[in-house]
Amino acid sequence: MMSTIKVVARFTVDRQQFDAFLPLGKELVQETLKEEGCIRYELVQDRQSPEVLIMLEEWESKSLLDKHMASEHFTRLVPQLVELSAAEPVIHVCKQLA
């Protein structure tokens, strides 16, 4: 059986932009959860560094993750999230080892 694809996307949000970032992030989560192959898609906040927001994702396959990254809501919302961030997001596409 093929293992799922895990993604950790870390955004450092400009404090003045937090109120603009959050509804866009929530919309991205809501729309993405409807997609084929999406097992998990959550937006979480670092407890010690509240400006750090992290998307935790799990996908059935790389091809379905690729389809997600080409979706209307992804291509519309992610550039806005990046614009509201204090730095470029850090993205990790991972495979499970244990």
N, C-alpha and C positions, 0 to 999 in steps of 0.2 A: 504494500500500500504506500502510496506517495504521501510524504509529509506535507503539512500545510506551510504556507509562507507567512512569516510574522514580520511586521513593520513597526518600527518605533520612530516617530517623527517629532523632533523636539523644536519647539518655537520659543524664542525669548522675545516677549512682547514688550514693546515700549509702554511704560506705565500710563502715559497719557492716552494711549490708544486701546487700552484694555476693554473699555466699554464698547468700542467699535468692533474689536476682534471677536468677542465672545458670541454675539448672535450669528456671525458668519461661520464660526467654528461649529456652533450647534446646528446650523442649517446643513453644513457639510456632513455631519454625523447622521442627521435624520435622512438625508437623501441617499447616503452611501449604504445605510443599513438595508435599504430596499433592493440593493444590487445583487445579482446572481453571484454566488461564490463568496459573499461577505459573511464571515463567521463572527467576527468581532470588530467593532469600530467605536472607540471611546475617546473622549477628550478629557484628560485629567490634568490636575494642577499639582505642581511640586509643593509640598507642605512647607519646606524651608525656604524656597525661593519662589514666591507667588507669581513672579513675572514669567516663570517657565511653565509653559503648557505643552502637553505631550499627547499626540495621537497614538493610541495603541490599536494595532490592526492585526487581523488574522484573515487570511484568504485561502480558499481551496486550492488555488493554483496560481502560478506566475502569469499565465495568460489572462486569468480573470482580474488579477491585480493590474495588468497592463490595460485591460479594457476599462477599469475604473479610472485610471489616470488619463484616459482619453474622453471620459464622460463630460457632458455639458456642465454639470455642477462642479466637478473637479477643476476643469479648465477655466471656469468663471470665478470660483471662490478662492482657490489656492493663491493665485497672483495677488488678490486683495489681502489675504492673510500675511503673505510675505511682505507686502508693502507696509503693513501695520507693525511688523516685527522690528526689533532693534538690531537684528543680525539675520543672516541667511539661516534658514532652518537646517538642522542636522538630521539626516535621514539614514536609518539603518534598516536594510532588508536582511532578515535573519532566517537561519534554518535551526531547527531544534536539534540539540545534541543529546539531551537526556531528559 
